[in-house]
Amino acid sequence: METAYDKIMKVKGMEEMKLLASRMKLAAENRDRLGLDAVPLPDFLFAEAPGSGITTHLHLFAELLEELNLMSFQGEKKVVEQVLDDRFQPILDTVRDAAGFHNEFRGVVGVEIRDHSSSGAASEELQRLIDFARDKQEEILFVFICRLENDAAPRWLVKKLSLALPLEVIHFPSLTVEELVYYTEGFLRRQGFELSEEAARYLADVMPKLQAVDGFDGLRSIDTMVSLLIYQACATRKMEIRVITQEMIETLLEGGYMNQLSVLSPKVTRKIGFGGAD
């Protein structure tokens, strides 16, 4: 059975995430070798480029922590996600709801910080979040999420979090066209289909158009497209083999899908906090 560590190490790109997984594995090995009860973990700041698949990696990270027994989980979910804009209360409500019938939630809380200025409207609410994270160090591992600025995490945010919490910063750069095609093939294989070589080349050519859509959410958007692609292929033609061809992709994209995205794009936002996988 493939482990969470194996899944992370097979990820295309995302070198800092792979290094983090290696450090977690080494920490678990040293805990056992030294006979420690536990190794204290820092909180994390995941700085992402748009569409880098941060939610996918957040859940993989939680799976890794459980697999290595680096933290215990309790509640209805292992991971909850929310957005901090100008109110802290929804985060508190999400954590309480995740506890379910248990007295408290133990797990990973991913919080996207959208206000990227040190004196912005959310600064007071950010301080409330930091105070909450400090109080919950024994039960909850916080993963703060922000957008990359000039290929780095915002310096003011790193400083503010680091002064209050043990913190490690992990960067998630934009996925390349090659990486997105690689993940498309993986999503197809997961559903029992393959991508023809011709289709892979065509997809590489049109991928920049998909990435340019406002609200394109990387792996989530690709996964959604793959499901629609398989549905349309199976519902509109007689198929003898489980292979997605260039013509099938062209039919999807040129048959109205790109127009749908263009219409919807002004309203599309990242789905963080709305039913992420456990």
Steps between C-alpha positions, in 0.01 A plus 500: 500500500636842402587713801442873537877546491517314169219713358679820592833386362329410171356851467625681191698805608425641849856441621453678833201279577714192434773633729238561768378141470859378537546709814177364649613145432840566659334660802286189550803273466699703754203500740499121493878469511532733799194369680326839504131529575460751217682751283351852527384621161494862385206662330546564130458775245425362154571778248340410169483618146144503361391158385783304664265246657551608860190324634613167355838532669345612828299179525797288393705664775238412762495143370879488539487630858250231593696230321820592688306538826636851541165633617167360614168577335158532654172624358284465192786601269877491502531828313282810498550806282380855526576849378604793719394824336346743747346263756655237726173348625434270198831326570402437860158371388660266245732349761211450744286336231786267404516368857155344447390302803855508639594756760767656283656492157850364455641531152622740233341840447580670171430874500537707186608856580377723221589841639859554389580820684638533849255778581197365312145468626561143612804576718299490825331176396837354404621570853195318637587206276861500622385511863266209432778304331729559796234377742440186292862396445444165671192404299514670160766540236436823310593539136472864399458548126590809300587599146858532387629852452801521270546124541514522879269514800413858609777604739269684739282190539797270558631735769162541672437126515859413595500737796200320646527140384759241403472526122635334187442657158436281195475642148274361227591646160268500200453168330658484159314388188695173511396441861133577429496253211667244727227545762229485232633158400498398865139609553401307189679184618322528833173460310632223277585702187815592313600804295628437148840647410335725244251620761780569749679721248179683417420550869846648555428750222162610641590486871620864509149606395354310794755648740409847376137461608428722799442273799687200355570287805778273380447137590138546603412662170681228307331224702161658431576523129611136488170381649306704243726375222435135589127561531476671164713235328288215639169675438553611139671211318557127496833431669693177448802583717557723803710759323436875489593638161584846373164516324319438832686786667436729205129414513488593869697823481366627170149375564428756767711418805737793452199729458356365826825581678511847350148571623558355844854621558419835664308313772738206547700498823719244666288236668694498822273441797218339306507123541865409456587130504562333831 
